[in-house]
Amino acid sequence: MTYDEWVETYLPLTTYTHTVYGSYQFETYGDDLAFVNSCDKLHVWTLVETDTGGEVIMEGCRFVNRLAYFVTVRPWSEPVEVTL
């Protein structure tokens, strides 16, 4: 799935931070992390750095190689990998 398809399909929540991926990223610490942890796990996604140095968005709250989190209006129901 492409990033634009993912945005249209799952509707990520807007944050106060503007990054390369729009205003959708939540930090992995502090108040942002507390918010992410309070969300239904089916609405949480993780921006992950791959072993080759690329980045993908994957469903769920992941810890290894995480760069940021996303929270979406629509839940995921099966494994999804968003190519960036």
Residue, then its C-alpha position, 0 to 999 in steps of 0.5 A: m500500500t502506498y502512503d497516500e492510499w494509507v492516509e485515504t483509507y485509515l485517516p490518521l489523526t493530526t498532531y501538532t508536529h509537522t514532519v515529512y509525513g505531514s502532521y500525523q506523527f506522534e513521538t515515542y516518548g512523553d505525552d505523545l507516547a502516553f496518548v498512543n498507549s491509551c488508544d485502542k491497539l487496532h488504531v496504532w501504527t509504527l513508523v519503522e526503519t528497515d534493516t536497509g535504511g528505508e522506512v515503512i509504516m506497519e500496523g501495531c505498536r512496535f518497539v524495535n527500530r521505531l521512529a514514530y507512531f501514528v493513530t488512525v480513525r479507522p482500525w486495521s484488521e490485517p497486517v498492512e505495510v505502507t511503503l514509503 
